[in-house]
Amino acid sequence: MTAAQQNSYPPARPHDPPVEVFPDVFLVRGSYRANWWLRFSRNMVVLRHGDELTLINSVRLSAAGERQLDTLGSVRHVLRLGYFHGCDDRYYIDRYGAKFWAPPGSRSEPGPAAGRLLEDGGALPFPGARVLLFAQSRHPEAVILIEQHGGLLVTCDCLQHYADRRFNSVLARIMMPLMGFPLRMIVGPVWLKIMTPEGKSLQSDFERIEQMNFDHLIAGHGSICQGGAHEKVSDAIDKAFFREKRDS
């Protein structure tokens, strides 16, 4: 890929190197610049199966970061979970010739149309995992449960966990608590408002997630939740839908 071709894609933004958070599961904490004043955190999960890498919630890396990624294996698959993400999908698809997976009805821009569909109970490019698609949302959204390591739930915007404000600009740090983004597990408030059809509720979809067995969570934004994620997700659902807290 020439320098001119690389410059035709959205540029890489500040990010951490890939960190192995579980065996063959790597997290890249990065960022997205909405405008001159607002920069938000953004995460990519890298799964390794043999010598194949699958990128979930893709985040373009710097040249140095890309070299680090290449030492982990060969990028073969790109998975888009969230309807509002995907600006870096095309870069990885073109750069590595990777196969592109997304829920049915996902946008074809940014990025190409999905060559492979994410479906409930459908195939994935790695074993020991399953997909849940939102049934009630206005636009497609998916989560993936990786059934090893005590259960790792990978989400995009629907559930987010914040333990810090890293990679947020100063203005974003001021605005986020006011916009409903405290330092804890949450149902994404802006996402929920946009994705809920008029007169309906997404509570049943979140309660389907709640029925899954997981202890950890990595979302498309924020920080990893290692341990205790299921209880925190239940609390977030209670708050988002004014659900009466149930006895454990």
C-alpha atoms as one frame of an Amber mdcrd trajectory, in Angstrom:
protein
   0.000   0.000   0.000   1.517   3.327  -1.077   1.709   6.427   1.127  -0.902
   8.109  -1.082  -3.282   5.190  -0.623  -2.741   5.183   3.141  -3.538   8.903
   3.274  -6.922   8.272   1.627  -8.165   6.609   4.842  -8.939   8.271   8.186
  -5.626   8.807   9.992  -4.424   6.897  12.999  -5.189   8.611  16.302  -3.358
   8.286  19.639  -3.518   4.760  21.024  -1.801   2.270  23.313   0.074  -0.785
  22.035  -1.814  -4.105  21.915  -1.930  -5.604  25.423  -2.686  -9.289  26.021
  -5.478  -9.165  28.614  -6.296 -12.883  28.355  -4.505 -15.670  26.470  -4.783
 -14.813  22.746  -7.056 -11.824  23.507  -5.466  -8.400  22.994  -6.859  -4.954
  23.749  -5.879  -1.736  21.985  -7.077   1.369  23.780  -7.272   4.206  21.296
  -9.230   7.305  20.400 -11.585   8.955  17.942 -11.630  12.643  17.140 -15.172
  13.926  16.641 -14.012  17.502  15.966 -11.243  19.915  16.933 -12.342  20.032
  20.598 -13.770  16.586  21.253 -11.761  13.372  21.355 -13.209  10.208  22.865
 -11.788   6.836  23.808 -12.200   3.924  21.413 -11.177   0.278  21.778 -10.248
  -2.568  19.455 -10.198  -6.232  20.467  -7.763  -8.527  18.654  -8.439 -12.272
  18.867  -5.772 -14.761  17.862  -6.666 -18.265  16.674  -3.585 -20.120  15.481
  -1.789 -17.582  13.294  -5.026 -15.771  12.325  -6.100 -12.450  13.843  -9.670
 -11.174  14.041 -10.193  -7.454  14.710 -13.387  -6.429  16.522 -14.370  -2.724
  16.605 -11.428  -1.810  14.391  -9.132   1.094  15.272  -6.425   2.132  12.823
  -2.936   2.046  14.317   0.190   4.085  13.783   3.006   2.554  11.736   4.680
   1.401  14.942   1.400  -0.002  16.257   0.806  -1.835  13.000   4.229  -3.446
  13.215   3.334  -4.639  16.713   0.041  -6.004  15.413   1.843  -7.895  12.657
   4.027  -9.681  15.204   0.897 -11.245  16.722  -0.269 -12.987  13.550  -1.963
 -12.340  10.209  -5.048 -10.110  10.066  -7.668 -12.263   8.348 -11.037 -11.006
   9.624 -12.657  -7.699  10.614 -15.886  -7.727  12.671 -18.145  -4.701  13.024
 -20.550  -4.978  15.968 -21.938  -1.441  16.154 -24.000   0.450  13.615 -22.219
   3.733  14.344 -18.663   2.370  14.154 -16.569   1.261  11.207 -14.553   4.219
   9.921 -11.374   2.117   9.962 -12.833  -1.135   8.612 -12.010  -0.413   4.995
  -8.372   0.321   5.811  -7.830  -3.138   7.294  -9.839  -4.883   4.593  -7.792
  -3.213   1.864  -4.453  -3.426   3.694  -4.656  -7.119   4.578  -7.320  -8.504
   2.255  -9.336  -9.393   5.364 -12.858 -10.800   5.281 -15.484  -8.386   6.604
 -18.252  -9.489   8.989 -21.231  -7.385  10.165 -24.875  -7.845  11.213 -27.520
  -7.992   8.484 -28.644  -4.504   7.503 -25.409  -2.785   8.546 -24.373   0.307
   6.640 -22.194  -0.211   3.595 -20.492   3.141   4.331 -18.057   3.630   5.893
 -16.502   0.446   4.655 -17.777  -2.070   2.091 -20.867  -4.205   2.413 -20.327
  -7.222   4.647 -19.136 -10.336   2.877 -20.041 -12.458   5.913 -23.059 -11.926
   8.172 -23.116 -12.071  11.959 -26.228 -13.983  12.993 -27.559 -15.502  16.217
 -26.013 -18.937  16.434 -24.165 -18.379  13.160 -20.567 -19.105  12.251 -17.629
 -17.055  13.505 -14.020 -17.105  12.309 -12.862 -18.449  15.697 -14.186 -21.172
  18.031 -15.683 -20.943  21.507 -17.813 -17.864  20.951 -21.358 -16.897  20.006
 -23.203 -13.871  18.699 -26.295 -12.145  20.049 -28.092  -9.692  17.770 -30.447
  -7.053  19.110 -33.973  -7.943  18.009 -35.758  -4.691  18.873 -33.269  -1.960
  17.975 -33.856   0.530  15.183 -30.514  -0.360  13.577 -28.392  -3.529  13.764
 -26.193  -4.096  16.802 -24.403  -7.222  18.011 -22.436  -8.472  21.001 -20.080
 -11.449  21.113 -19.592 -13.787  24.054 -16.175 -15.433  24.191 -16.828 -18.453
  26.347 -13.285 -18.902  27.685 -11.560 -17.023  30.528 -14.698 -17.033  32.671
 -16.731 -15.466  29.868 -15.743 -12.276  28.054 -18.500 -10.118  26.596 -17.391
  -7.881  23.728 -19.758  -4.997  22.955 -19.674  -1.792  20.946 -21.923   1.074
  22.104 -24.787  -0.687  23.884 -22.852  -1.399  27.093 -19.834   0.702  28.053
 -17.525   0.598  31.058 -15.513   3.575  32.331 -12.870   3.383  35.033 -10.933
   6.414  33.799 -11.025   9.203  31.175  -7.918   8.226  29.206  -7.818   9.438
  25.605 -10.646  11.913  26.226  -9.926  15.569  25.464 -10.325  18.132  28.239
 -13.739  19.229  26.947 -14.893  15.616  26.615 -13.865  14.946  30.223 -16.022
  17.874  31.340 -18.991  16.977  29.163 -19.199  13.215  29.625 -20.592  13.152
  33.197 -23.171  15.759  32.141 -24.172  13.592  29.155 -24.755  10.488  31.286
 -21.309   8.870  31.110 -20.172   8.416  34.746 -17.201   6.270  35.759 -19.011
   2.936  35.918 -20.772   0.383  33.724 -23.610   1.955  31.736 -26.085   1.352
  28.978 -24.908   3.903  26.412 -27.424   6.766  26.889 -27.021   8.431  23.480
 -26.990   5.048  21.745 -30.130   3.961  23.632 -32.054   7.087  22.658 -31.203
   6.767  18.972 -31.644   3.000  18.750 -34.997   2.665  20.536 -37.982   2.701
  18.150 -40.737   5.129  19.110 -43.062   3.662  21.678 -40.894   0.576  22.246
 -38.185  -0.613  24.617 -34.888  -2.462  24.295 -35.124  -3.893  27.797 -35.803
  -7.426  26.538 -32.655  -7.364  24.411 -30.531  -6.350  27.381 -32.158  -9.047
  29.492 -31.121 -11.600  26.861 -27.544 -10.383  27.330 -28.032 -10.677  31.074
 -28.815 -14.372  30.640 -25.313 -14.987  29.266 -22.506 -16.197  31.497 -19.617
 -13.717  31.582 -17.326 -12.196  34.155 -15.481  -9.660  31.974 -16.438  -7.026
  29.414 -14.660  -4.971  26.767 -16.716  -2.308  25.018 -16.022  -0.103  22.026
 -15.346   2.786  24.423 -13.926   3.189  27.907 -11.875   0.643  29.808 -11.879
  -3.103  30.303 -13.930  -4.550  33.148 -11.969  -7.535  34.448 -14.074  -9.408
  36.964 -17.563  -8.684  38.239 -18.874  -7.534  34.864 -22.131  -9.471  34.994
 -23.266  -7.849  38.225 -22.287  -4.429  36.895 -24.227  -5.021  33.686 -27.311
  -5.988  35.720 -26.983  -2.786  37.734 -26.659  -0.775  34.514 -29.829  -2.368
  33.125 -31.647  -1.591  36.396 -30.716   2.082  36.087 -31.355   2.449  32.357
 -34.837   0.936  32.445 -35.826   1.983  35.976 -36.047  -1.690  36.774 -36.595
  -2.580  40.408 -33.384  -4.089  41.711 -33.764  -7.798  42.286 -32.372  -9.733
  45.210 -29.288 -11.784  44.352
